[in-house]
Amino acid sequence: MSKVFVMYSALNDGTVKIAEEVKNKAEAKGAEVIFYNLDDKGQEKLCMGCQECKEIMGTQFGCPLKDFVYDVYDYALAADTIISVTSIADTCFFGTQRYKNVINRLLVALHKFNDQPKAHSLIKGRGYFTIGTYDDNEANVEMFKMITEKYGPHFESGKSDVIVCKAGDLSAADKIVEEAFA
């Protein structure tokens, strides 16, 4: 059975509906799904640039800040496919602020500094897909897509894609799940 980790952060109900549709479609394909709302987990600690993670990277994942982001690491390790769904905020080109903070810390676990891939990366060879949603303001759509494709955690994954759509457009969930299970 395939394992899918769906994590999301939403500024509107349309984004939540897309995340739920991803979950339902993946379960219909027979996958075991971990459905994880980043917004319900309390306040994550922000990367302080202490670089202590450089010292611990040889023996464990992540950074010395202990909070719910370690759950994200565990679920990413257990999954065959990771699907992120986030609203594109007007103030952040990389999804909601919560999503950006978690992705920043996830990237630390993916590789060592200076872009040296970690031998036991969280997503090496796994599928990694992102759906970014917007309401009426399309101003950040192209920037989100470019930044996510260039700096997101896709670089070590197996199959990957970035889709941007209007919040509530459930066809994005269909497309991502079909790609993930192709």
Buried (B, 14 or more C-beta within 10 A) or exposed (E): EBBBBBBBBBBEEBBBBBBBBBBBBBBEBEBBBBBBBBEEBEEBBEBEEEEEBEEEBEEEBBBEBEBBBBBBBBBBBEBBBBBBBBBBBEEBBBBBBBBBBBBBBBBBBBBBEEEEEBEEBBBBEBBBBBBBBBBEEEEBBEEBBEBBBEBBBBBBBEBBBBBBBBBBBBEBBEBBBEBBBE
